[in-house]
Structures are given as structure tokens and as C-alpha cells.
Amino acid sequence: MVLSLFGARLIQLQGLDPKAYAAKANAESLVTVPLPATRGQITDRNGVPLAETVAGMMIVADPLRTRPHAEDIARILADRLHLDYFDVLDGLMRQAPPGKPDIRFAYIARRVPATLATATVAAVTNAGFQGIETRPDPLRNYPAHDVAANLLGFLNSDGVPLAGLEQTFNRRLAGKDGTETYEVGGGNRIPLGENTETPPVNGRNLTLTIDRDVQFYAQRVLRTAVQGANAQSGAAIAMDTRTGEILALADYPTYDANDPGASPSNDRGSRALSDVYEPGSVEKVLTTSSLIDAGKVTPMTRIRVPSQLPVLNHTIHDYFQHGNLRLTMAGVIAKSSNIGTVLATRQFTHSQLWNYLDAFGIGHSADIGMPNQTRGVLPPVDTWSDLTQATVSFGQGLSVNALQMITAVNAVANGGELITPSLIMGSATTASGDLVGTAQATRRRVISAQAASLEARMMEGVTTQGLGTAPNAGIAGYRVAGKTGTAQEVGATCGCYDGSLDVSFSGFAPADNPRFTVYVVIKKPLHGGTGGGTAGPVFRKILNYLLQKYSVPPTDTPPANLPVFW
């Protein structure tokens, strides 16, 4: 009878339900582990890595083997890896629900530098414990630390992108992890046991228009200026005039993308793209070039400029005290006269000026693939009064971000044709499904080539010694077109002008054959400041660096030297 019972049971095991028992045996002896994909690089225009994936390790546990000594192992791991002890303990002691196969794989730490991971596992083994291993787990690295960090963004400890290009183009960069399933016995992998693998699909690279060397230099020059002025923040953008490609987009304060937690969260985005402010007198480039395009003025137009100008219930002043002046239109730009600009702009209707500024891109977001880009504000024309037109004409009463402002000024540099700016070489799809990059850049005419040329000649007076407001922005041997800007800052709490200033400078060179356009804005300098004295030197240094690096020769043509007075 006993032998009959054993025989029946054997028949049941071998014939009646073999698949169920085989599946149970396999489930208890098979381990599935991830095969991480290698994240794509983000490189500059020359292929230099700005964000790359380097060798790293994950530290994993076999809870079936670590459970008996979990507390001792957890102390070693938590101490060496700076992890929470109880989180580690939970991983080491993890158990499956009743009736389920025992858990044989648990993450302890991800993306650990290889040397640290190896030393940590060795410490556990040397202490006489088993069940802790390492596996390849690529680690994100930013070799230049803070260079372009505000553009690149960063990943958190779980490999999730939280900012910048890493976030916007995560689908392209991330790739797809694979898996490997293998058989274990006695806690060890069986060499000839069952093994299946789904290989990972690595992410694709992303190439920027940024030049790493120019970006590095722009950030250092900007930092020195912001710190020297005890300012709140600053931004500087350098652009290839002919293509709209952004060669540098610098923010200060910034942060180290390898250690984002060490810096305030406000410093991790790009203020050049998110902060809006009133541009001040740099906007006069747009107003006066529009007047020239419409045939309302020429550089030689004579304007009588009084010491002050009543408009409705306000009085407009210039930044400098003066009596009655007789300025040419070129002199209005060279001396940055608010009053002269307002008087010239009276030849426009409200709609005419609004339409030109709208065409220059004011109030429109230029999508370059970065999150949190702002649109700025161009008030609806049906809300305008004569005072609105007057203040808008010299850069108050409307708002922009730094990218919008350089894009508009670059239209003048580029012969009157506005090019949408690009940060990505070629073409790439954002998280929202938009195609961006140089392949999608568009061009449209805003003003005539003649109007742009005449405006550039007037802007030369700004950087000319003895004539303009920013002779320190000139570069020896080159014709440089520029424009200063100083604007009152609207306070965040009161919604009114709080007495602080934003100072800026923009321009291009060579003035008669532009190659590069640069824009600099420094916000709230505590020791006072001007567009020419504070932002102008930053402009000059960045522009001079570009001209030398790219071997742009002087045009060897005489400067404009337009008369300032009549």
C-alpha cells in the first residue's frame, strides 16, 4: 500500500501537472536584473561633451542571503554610501508576500562611482557577510561642472531628469533599459543554467550650437561683473549673426550640475530665458530703425530736445541734465536721449509702433527647446495712450527676456531679417512634441536692409570715443555698433518701480559686416551702474573673444562718424 501511494504521487508529479511544478521551481531559481541603457551625450557644436555617461555601479542585494545579518550589513552600507540606515535595512530584509517566490534581487544604491562601489562590497565581504554584489550602472557626469549647467539641467539620484535639456529631451537621451534573466542555485549563478537577455537600447546624442570655450569665457566675465557690482544676477548671450545659432548663453548665479543640491533652486534654471524685465534704452534700436524703415526719419534728421517733456500728467527726462539740445537722430542714439526718441516717435500712430515691435518678436516666445521660457509683455495696442507710446519707445512699459532682446537686435545686425534663434544643431523633438533646432530656423524681414544699415551706422556713435555713452565698449581696430540700456526695475512685492535698476548693453561687430551679436543684462547692481559702464565692458570682452577665436578680420573701412549735433 505504501509503495502504491508513492507510485501514484510520482505519476502525479511527472504526468498530471508537470508545467505547474516546473514553473514553481523556475520561479524560485530565476533572477531578473536590469541592463541599464547608456544615456546619450550632450555635446557642444564641436563634439566636446558637456554631459556624458561614465562607468558606474549599482549595489544590489540577494535578500535571501542578507536577511540573517541584515542589521550588520546595513550599518556598513549606510555608513560608506551615506544612505539612510532604515532604507538600506528594508532592502536587505525584503520578503515576498505569502505564497509567492522569495525575492532574490533588491536595489541598495544606484549610480555609484565604480571605485566606491567596489570598495563598499569588499568591506561587506571582508566582514564575513554575503549577498551584496555590484552590477554596471552608468553614471551621469558633467565634465565642465558649471559650464552651461543652466542649460543642461541634471538628473536626480534615481536618474530622473529634473531640469533643462536633460528634461526636455529625455525621450531622446534616455534610451530603453534591457533585462537579463538567469538561473541561480545555492545563491550563485549556474553557468550553464537558463539565461535570456533583452539588450538595452542606448540613448541618442544631442548636439548644441554652444561653443564650450565661448560659454566658459562668457560665464567667467559675467560672474566678475555681477560680483563687482554687487548685483542680484546677470545674463549674457552671444549669437552668430548670420544663422541665429547661440554660441553662449550664460547665467549668474549658476551651479555645478554634478552637485545641484549644493545651490539654491532659483540658481538652477536659466534667468536669460525665464526672467522678464523692462529693457530700457536698448529698445531704442527697434524704435529708431522702425522709424527709418517707415521713412519718418534719417540719421541726419534734426530734433530740438528740451530739458524735459510733459506727456499727459507725467514729465519725461533724460538720464543726464541738460538745457535745450539740437541733436540729430544719430545724436539721439549716441547720447541715448529719451526725450529725443519720444519726439521722433510721435510721427507714428500707436498701431504703427506696435506692429513693428510685434514683428521684432516682442511678446512672442522663441522656442529653443528649454523649459520655462517666458513670452514677455507687449501691451495690447487698444490699451495704449500717448504716455504708453512715449515710454515704450525708450524701453519702459513693456517687458522682455534676454533671448527676445538679442533676437530683435540681431535682426538689425542681419540686414533687417529676423532669424529665429537655435540652441540645437539639426533637429530634435521636445517632450511636448515640438521640432526645434537649426533645421527649423525661420527667417522673415522686419525692416529693409537700408534701414538696418543706417541704424548700424548710428549705433557706431555709441561706442565712439567722445561721441557716445559707451566708448569702453569699443574694440580697437573694429567698427562696433552698440546700444546702452538702463531701466527701472518693477519690485516683486509692490508691483511698482522700487528704485532699483537693470543695466544692459547690446550690439554687434564688425558694424558694416556683422558676424557676432552679443547682449548683456545685469540686474539690480547695488553700487549703481550704467549700461555703458557696467554691462558694456562685459559685452566688449565677449565680443572681442569671439572675433579673435573665429579669426574675423577688421573690415578696414572708415567708421560712420555721423554728426551728433546740428
C-alpha positions in Angstrom: 0.0 0.0 0.0 2.8 2.4 0.9 4.6 1.7 -2.4 1.3 2.3 -4.3 0.9 5.7 -2.7 4.5 6.7 -3.7 3.9 5.5 -7.2 0.7 7.5 -7.5 2.4 10.6 -6.3 5.2 10.1 -8.7 2.8 9.7 -11.6 1.1 13.0 -10.5 4.3 14.9 -10.4 5.6 13.6 -13.8 2.4 13.4 -15.7 -0.6 15.1 -14.3 0.8 18.7 -13.7 4.4 18.9 -14.8 4.2 22.5 -16.1 2.9 23.9 -12.8 5.7 22.3 -10.8 8.4 23.3 -13.3 7.2 26.9 -13.3 7.3 27.0 -9.5 10.9 25.6 -9.5 12.0 28.0 -12.1 10.4 31.0 -10.3 12.3 30.1 -7.2 15.7 29.8 -9.0 15.5 32.5 -11.6 16.7 36.1 -11.1 15.8 39.0 -13.4 18.1 42.0 -13.4 18.0 45.3 -15.4 20.6 46.1 -18.1 20.7 49.9 -18.0 20.9 51.8 -21.3 23.7 54.3 -21.8 22.3 57.8 -21.8 23.2 59.9 -24.8 25.8 62.6 -24.6 25.0 66.3 -24.8 27.9 67.9 -26.7 28.9 71.4 -27.9 29.0 72.3 -31.6 32.5 70.8 -31.9 31.6 67.5 -30.3 33.1 68.3 -26.8 31.0 66.5 -24.1 29.0 68.8 -21.8 27.0 65.9 -20.3 28.2 62.3 -20.6 27.7 58.8 -19.2 30.7 57.3 -17.4 31.2 53.9 -15.7 29.2 53.5 -12.5 27.9 50.6 -10.4 24.6 49.7 -8.8 24.9 47.9 -5.5 22.3 45.1 -5.2 21.3 42.5 -2.6 20.0 39.0 -2.5 17.6 39.3 0.4 17.5 35.5 0.9 21.2 35.7 1.8 21.4 39.1 3.5 18.3 38.7 5.7 20.1 36.8 8.6 22.7 39.5 9.0 20.8 42.5 7.7 21.4 44.9 10.6 25.2 44.5 10.4 25.3 44.8 6.6 23.0 47.8 6.7 25.4 49.6 9.1 28.4 49.1 6.7 26.4 50.2 3.6 24.7 53.2 5.2 28.0 54.5 6.6 30.0 54.1 3.4 27.4 55.2 0.9 25.8 58.0 3.1 22.4 56.3 2.9 19.5 56.1 5.3 20.1 53.1 7.5 16.4 52.1 7.7 16.0 52.3 3.9 19.0 50.0 3.4 17.7 47.6 6.1 14.4 47.4 4.3 16.1 46.4 1.1 18.2 43.8 2.8 15.2 42.2 4.5 12.7 42.4 1.7 10.3 39.4 1.6 7.7 38.3 -0.9 4.0 38.1 0.0 2.9 34.7 1.3 2.7 32.1 -1.5 5.0 34.0 -3.8 8.6 33.0 -4.7 11.2 34.5 -2.5 12.8 37.8 -3.6 16.4 37.4 -4.9 17.1 40.9 -6.1 16.8 44.3 -4.4 18.4 47.7 -5.2 20.5 49.2 -2.4 22.1 52.1 -4.3 22.1 53.3 -7.9 24.8 55.1 -10.0 27.6 54.8 -7.5 31.2 55.6 -8.7 32.9 52.4 -9.6 35.8 52.7 -7.1 33.4 53.5 -4.2 31.0 50.6 -5.1 33.9 48.1 -5.3 35.4 49.2 -2.0 31.9 49.0 -0.3 31.2 45.5 -1.4 34.7 44.4 -0.4 34.1 45.8 3.1 30.9 43.7 3.4 32.7 40.6 2.2 35.7 41.2 4.5 33.3 41.4 7.4 32.1 37.9 6.6 28.8 38.6 5.0 27.4 37.5 1.7 24.6 38.5 -0.7 25.9 42.0 -1.8 27.1 42.5 -5.3 27.7 45.2 -7.9 26.5 45.5 -11.5 27.2 48.0 -14.2 25.0 51.1 -13.8 26.1 54.1 -16.0 26.6 57.4 -14.1 25.8 60.9 -15.4 28.7 63.3 -15.4 29.1 66.9 -16.3 32.9 67.3 -17.0 32.9 71.1 -17.1 30.8 71.3 -13.8 29.1 74.7 -14.1 29.7 75.4 -17.8 26.3 75.6 -19.4 24.7 74.0 -16.3 21.7 76.3 -16.5 21.0 74.9 -20.0 21.9 71.3 -19.4 19.9 70.6 -16.2 20.6 67.5 -14.1 19.4 64.1 -13.0 18.3 63.1 -9.5 19.7 60.1 -7.6 17.1 57.9 -9.4 18.2 59.0 -12.8 15.1 61.2 -13.4 15.8 64.5 -15.2 14.6 67.5 -13.3 15.6 70.5 -15.4 17.0 71.9 -18.6 17.8 70.0 -21.8 18.1 66.7 -19.8 14.4 67.0 -19.1 13.1 68.4 -22.4 14.9 65.8 -24.5 14.8 62.9 -22.1 13.0 60.6 -24.6 15.9 61.1 -27.0 18.7 60.9 -24.4 17.4 58.1 -22.1 17.2 55.1 -24.4 15.5 51.9 -23.1 16.8 49.6 -20.4 17.0 45.9 -21.1 16.8 42.8 -18.8 18.6 39.6 -18.2 17.1 36.6 -16.5 19.3 33.7 -15.3 19.2 30.7 -13.1 20.7 30.5 -9.6 21.4 27.7 -7.2 22.8 27.8 -3.7 22.9 31.6 -4.0 25.2 31.5 -7.1 24.6 31.8 -10.8 24.5 28.5 -12.6 27.0 28.9 -15.5 25.1 26.5 -17.8 21.7 27.3 -16.5 18.8 29.0 -18.2 19.6 32.5 -19.5 17.6 35.0 -21.5 18.6 38.6 -22.4 16.8 41.6 -23.8 19.6 44.0 -24.7 19.3 47.7 -23.8 18.8 50.4 -26.5 21.2 53.2 -25.8 20.1 56.9 -26.0 20.9 59.2 -28.8 23.3 62.2 -28.5 22.2 65.8 -28.6 24.5 68.4 -30.2 24.2 72.1 -29.2 25.1 75.2 -31.0 27.0 76.3 -27.9 30.8 76.7 -28.2 32.1 75.4 -24.9 35.1 77.7 -24.9 32.9 80.8 -25.5 30.4 79.6 -22.9 33.2 79.2 -20.3 34.6 82.6 -21.0 31.2 84.4 -21.0 30.3 82.8 -17.7 33.6 83.9 -16.1 33.4 87.5 -17.4 29.7 87.8 -16.4 30.4 86.5 -12.9 33.2 89.0 -12.3 30.9 91.9 -13.4 27.9 90.8 -11.3 30.1 90.3 -8.2 31.9 93.6 -8.8 28.6 95.5 -9.0 27.1 93.6 -6.1 24.2 92.8 -8.4 21.4 90.4 -8.0 22.0 88.4 -11.2 23.1 88.7 -14.8 22.8 87.1 -18.2 24.9 87.2 -21.4 24.1 85.8 -24.8 26.4 85.5 -27.9 24.9 84.7 -31.2 26.1 84.0 -34.7 24.6 87.0 -36.6 24.0 85.2 -39.9 22.5 81.9 -38.6 20.9 82.8 -35.2 22.9 80.0 -33.6 23.5 80.6 -29.9 27.2 80.3 -29.2 27.0 81.1 -25.5 24.1 81.6 -23.1 25.5 82.5 -19.6 23.7 83.0 -16.4 25.0 84.1 -13.0 24.5 82.9 -10.3 24.9 79.3 -11.6 25.6 75.9 -10.1 27.6 72.7 -10.5 25.5 70.2 -12.4 27.3 67.4 -10.7 26.1 68.6 -7.3 22.9 70.6 -7.9 21.7 70.3 -4.3 24.6 72.5 -3.1 23.0 75.5 -4.8 19.6 77.2 -4.3 16.9 76.0 -6.6 16.5 79.5 -8.1 20.0 79.3 -9.5 19.4 76.1 -11.5 17.3 77.5 -14.2 18.2 80.0 -16.9 17.3 83.5 -16.0 18.1 84.6 -19.5 15.0 82.7 -20.6 12.7 83.0 -17.6 13.3 86.4 -16.1 11.3 89.3 -17.7 12.2 92.9 -17.2 11.8 96.3 -19.0 14.7 96.5 -21.5 15.4 100.3 -21.3 17.2 102.1 -24.0 18.4 99.1 -25.9 14.8 99.1 -27.2 15.6 102.4 -28.9 17.4 100.3 -31.6 14.0 98.8 -32.5 12.1 102.1 -32.3 14.5 104.2 -34.4 15.2 101.5 -37.0 11.4 101.2 -37.5 11.1 105.0 -37.9 13.9 104.8 -40.6 12.2 101.9 -42.3 8.9 103.8 -42.4 10.6 106.8 -43.9 9.9 109.0 -40.9 13.5 109.9 -40.1 17.1 109.6 -41.3 20.3 109.7 -39.2 20.5 113.4 -40.1 17.0 114.3 -39.0 17.2 117.4 -36.7 15.4 117.3 -33.4 15.2 120.0 -30.8 15.4 118.3 -27.4 14.2 120.3 -24.4 15.3 119.7 -20.8 12.1 117.9 -20.0 8.9 116.8 -21.9 5.4 116.8 -20.4 3.3 113.9 -21.6 -0.3 113.8 -20.2 0.2 114.0 -16.5 3.9 112.9 -16.5 7.2 114.5 -17.2 9.8 112.7 -19.2 13.5 113.4 -18.5 16.8 112.2 -19.9 19.3 110.4 -17.7 21.6 113.5 -17.8 20.7 117.1 -17.0 20.8 119.5 -19.9 19.3 122.6 -21.4 17.9 122.7 -24.9 19.9 120.5 -27.3 19.9 120.3 -31.0 20.5 116.6 -31.7 20.5 114.7 -35.0 18.7 111.3 -35.0 22.2 109.8 -34.8 22.9 112.0 -31.8 19.7 110.9 -30.1 21.0 107.3 -30.2 24.6 108.2 -29.4 23.5 110.2 -26.3 20.6 107.9 -25.6 18.0 110.7 -25.3 14.6 109.6 -24.1 13.1 112.9 -25.0 14.5 112.9 -28.5 13.2 109.4 -29.0 9.7 110.3 -27.9 9.6 113.4 -30.1 10.7 111.3 -33.2 8.2 108.6 -32.4 5.3 111.0 -32.4 5.3 110.5 -36.2 4.0 107.0 -35.6 0.4 106.1 -34.7 0.1 103.7 -31.8 -0.6 100.8 -34.2 2.4 101.5 -36.4 4.9 101.3 -33.5 3.1 98.3 -32.0 3.2 96.4 -35.3 6.9 96.9 -35.7 7.6 95.7 -32.2 5.4 92.7 -32.7 7.3 91.9 -35.9 10.6 92.2 -33.9 9.2 89.3 -31.7 8.4 91.3 -28.6 5.7 89.4 -26.7 6.5 86.1 -28.5 8.3 83.2 -27.1 11.3 81.9 -29.2 11.1 78.1 -28.6 14.7 76.8 -28.4 13.8 73.6 -26.5 14.3 74.9 -23.0 11.6 74.7 -20.3 10.2 77.8 -18.5 10.7 80.2 -21.4 8.7 83.4 -20.9 6.9 85.5 -23.6 7.4 89.0 -22.1 4.7 91.5 -22.5 3.8 93.9 -25.3 0.6 95.6 -24.1 -2.4 95.3 -26.5 -2.4 98.4 -28.7 -6.0 99.2 -27.8 -4.9 99.9 -24.2 -2.2 102.4 -25.4 -2.3 106.1 -24.6 0.2 108.8 -25.7 2.1 108.1 -22.5 2.3 104.4 -23.3 3.7 105.1 -26.7 6.2 107.5 -25.2 7.6 105.2 -22.6 7.5 102.1 -24.8 9.6 104.0 -27.4 12.5 104.1 -25.0 12.0 100.7 -23.4 9.8 101.1 -20.4 6.2 99.8 -20.1 6.9 96.6 -22.0 8.9 93.5 -20.9 11.3 91.0 -22.5 13.7 88.3 -21.6 17.3 88.3 -22.7 16.8 85.9 -25.6 14.0 88.0 -27.1 16.1 91.1 -26.9 19.2 89.7 -28.6 17.0 88.1 -31.3 15.4 91.5 -32.0 18.7 93.4 -32.1 20.2 90.6 -34.3 17.5 91.4 -36.9 19.1 94.8 -37.3 22.6 93.2 -37.5 21.4 90.7 -40.1 20.3 93.3 -42.6 16.7 93.6 -41.3 15.9 89.9 -41.4 14.9 88.3 -38.2 16.2 84.7 -37.7 14.6 82.5 -35.0 17.3 81.6 -32.6 18.6 78.0 -32.2 20.3 76.1 -29.4 20.1 72.6 -31.0 22.1 71.6 -34.1 20.0 69.9 -36.7 16.6 68.9 -35.4 15.2 67.3 -32.2 11.8 66.7 -30.7 10.9 68.2 -27.3 8.9 66.5 -24.6 5.8 68.3 -25.9 6.4 67.0 -29.4 7.7 70.2 -31.0 10.6 70.1 -33.5 13.4 72.6 -32.7 16.9 73.2 -33.9 18.8 74.9 -36.7 16.9 72.8 -39.3 13.6 74.5 -38.2 15.0 78.1 -38.0 12.9 80.6 -40.0 13.7 84.0 -41.5 11.4 86.9 -42.1 12.0 90.5 -43.0 11.2 93.1 -40.3 12.9 96.2 -41.7 14.6 97.0 -45.0 18.3 96.3 -45.5 18.9 100.0 -45.9 17.2 100.9 -42.7 19.2 98.2 -40.9 22.5 99.6 -42.4 21.6 103.2 -41.3 20.7 102.0 -37.8 24.0 100.2 -37.5 25.9 103.4 -38.5 24.0 105.3 -35.8 24.8 102.7 -33.3 28.5 103.1 -34.0 28.3 106.5 -32.4 27.5 104.9 -29.0 30.9 103.2 -28.9 32.9 106.1 -30.4 35.2 108.0 -28.0 34.0 111.5 -27.4 30.6 110.9 -29.0 28.6 108.2 -27.3 27.6 106.8 -23.9 29.8 103.7 -24.0 33.3 104.3 -25.5 34.6 101.5 -23.3 32.5 99.0 -25.3 34.6 99.7 -28.5 37.2 97.3 -29.7 40.4 98.7 -31.2 40.6 98.1 -35.0 37.0 97.1 -35.4 33.8 99.0 -36.1 31.4 98.2 -33.3 27.7 99.0 -33.2 26.2 99.1 -29.8 23.4 100.5 -27.5 23.2 101.0 -23.8 20.2 100.3 -21.7 19.2 101.4 -18.2 15.7 100.6 -17.0 13.8 100.9 -13.7 13.0 97.6 -12.1 9.5 96.7 -11.0 9.5 95.3 -7.5 8.0 91.8 -6.9 6.1 92.8 -3.8 4.8 96.2 -4.6 4.3 95.9 -8.4 5.8 99.3 -8.7 9.2 100.8 -9.6 11.2 100.1 -6.4 14.2 102.3 -7.2 16.5 99.5 -8.4 17.8 99.3 -12.0 18.6 96.8 -14.7 21.5 97.8 -16.9 22.2 96.3 -20.3 24.2 96.6 -23.5 23.8 95.0 -26.9 25.5 95.3 -30.3 27.4 93.6 -33.0 30.7 93.7 -35.0 32.0 94.4 -37.5 29.3 97.1 -37.7 29.4 97.1 -41.6 29.6 93.4 -42.0 28.2 91.8 -38.7 29.5 88.4 -37.7 28.5 88.2 -34.0 25.8 89.8 -31.9 26.1 90.0 -28.1 23.7 91.0 -25.4 24.4 91.5 -21.6 22.0 92.5 -18.8 22.9 92.9 -15.2 20.0 93.2 -12.7 19.9 95.4 -9.6 23.5 96.4 -9.2 23.7 97.7 -5.6 26.6 100.1 -6.1 24.8 101.8 -9.0 25.6 101.1 -12.6 25.0 102.1 -16.2 24.6 100.2 -19.4 27.8 101.5 -20.7 29.9 101.4 -17.6 28.7 98.0 -16.1 27.4 95.9 -18.9 29.4 97.5 -21.8 32.8 96.0 -20.7 31.3 92.5 -20.5 29.9 93.0 -24.0 33.3 94.1 -25.3 35.2 91.2 -23.7 32.9 88.6 -25.0 32.7 90.1 -28.5 36.5 90.6 -28.7 37.0 86.9 -27.7 34.6 85.8 -30.4 36.3 87.9 -33.1 39.7 86.6 -32.1 38.7 82.9 -31.7 37.0 82.8 -35.1 39.7 84.9 -36.8 37.3 87.6 -38.0 39.4 90.4 -39.7 38.6 94.1 -39.4 36.7 95.4 -42.4 39.3 98.2 -42.9 36.6 100.7 -43.8 36.3 104.2 -42.2 33.8 104.5 -39.2 30.5 106.2 -39.8 31.3 109.3 -37.7 27.8 110.7 -38.1 27.3 114.2 -36.6 25.7 114.2 -33.1 24.6 117.9 -33.1 23.4 120.3 -35.7 
